[in-house]
């Protein structure tokens, strides 16, 4: 099994700001803007809230409630109205899809989604980021791959439940790919079945990737089991030894500022399986059975 750390959601270039951690501690991921998407920010829900006001207030008006939202990855059933047969899904294309293909990503592999977050609050009826807080990277969801489909190879009758998805509304693209969630999975050596996709709706310490003592979100503090050795390949895009520092029980990584998909072969890192299982058990998952 491969683990893919996948960067998704608002940031300084897409949306212009972090996604918010709300006052109750919940992680509210803001999908990036997409002028071709048929989904509007006001169409997407996070609990009882619509995303339009959050996106508008926190972006300083750069993103508006009726702008198109690239709802991808889409892992929570309650976020948007669903057609029968819906399942959690991720779309990918371009250089990022090329990297996934070159890394051999296939059915049975696991995406862990991360993004940049900052604590937010309501102040005078508008959302703002809490003064004095700083942005950080955190894990917010996952998708275990059950099936991979190339959109341009589909017939018009295929996957009718998925036609809302933004990756169906761009230009023709031979690399345009959908990753559909599995019904559930088990990590090697562990008996518990885990949901095929889901989100961490409340922020907890194990989800935080950024070093609490670091200056930038890209300065990561990870479990020491992530540390590469001579006998096992490092996380893709992070092959230079000077990016890594081991100081058990942690290792420290200068994360690449560019790139969406970072791939790790879990067969070489079996010590990470208990950490993954503990992490995923805290999430709100989509659990379906045939």
C-alpha positions, 0 to 999 in steps of 0.5 A: 500500500502507498500513502499519498499526502495530498495538499488540498483546499484554500491557500495563499494562491488558491483562495488567498487565505487558509481554511478556518479552524472554527471556534468549536475546534472543527476543521472547515475546508474551503474548496479552491475557486473554479470558474468552470464548476457548477457548484457554488460556495453557497451550495456547499454545507459544513454542518449547519453552515454554508461556505459562502459567507466563510469564504467571502469574509475570510478572503476579504471579498476575493471569493464570493458566495456565488463563485464556483467552488472546486468541491474536490476531494468530496468525501462527506455525504452531507456537504452537497445534494447527492444522486443515488449511488454517490460515493466519495471521490477525488479528481486529479489531472495535469502534473499532479496526476502524472506524478501519481501515475509515475509513482505507481499509485493504484487501487488499494492505496491511501490518500491523506489530505492536508491543507493550510489552516488558521483559527477563525472567529466571528467578530462584529458579524463577520468571520476573521482570523484570530489576531496573533494566530499563525497558519499551519498544515494539518491533515483533514481527511482521507480516501482509500482507493477502490477504483480509478477511472479516466474521465475521457474514456467514460461513456455518457451513461457511466457514473451518473451520480458523479456528473456534478463533479468539477472534473466533468466540466473542464476541457477534454484531457486524457489525464483527467482521472477520478479516484473512487473510494473503497467500501472500507479497508484494513491496514496490514497487520491490523484487524479493524476495518476502517471507512473508505473515506472521511474527514477529521471534523475536529482538530486534534494534535495528531493531525497537525503536521507543522512543527509547533516551534516552527516559523512556517507551515512547511516546517513539519514535525512527524512521527519518527517512523517517517524518517527515511533510511538507506534501505527505504525510499523517502517521501516523494519530492523529499529525497534530499537528505538535508530536508530531514532531521531525526530527533526521536520520537519525532522527525523534522521535514522541510516540506516542499513548497510546490507539488500536490501529491507526496507518495510513500511506500508503506511496505517499507514503513510498517511502523506507520500502520498503528499511527495511521489506524489511530488517526483514522479512527478519530475521523468521521467516515463514509462506511458502505458495504456491498 
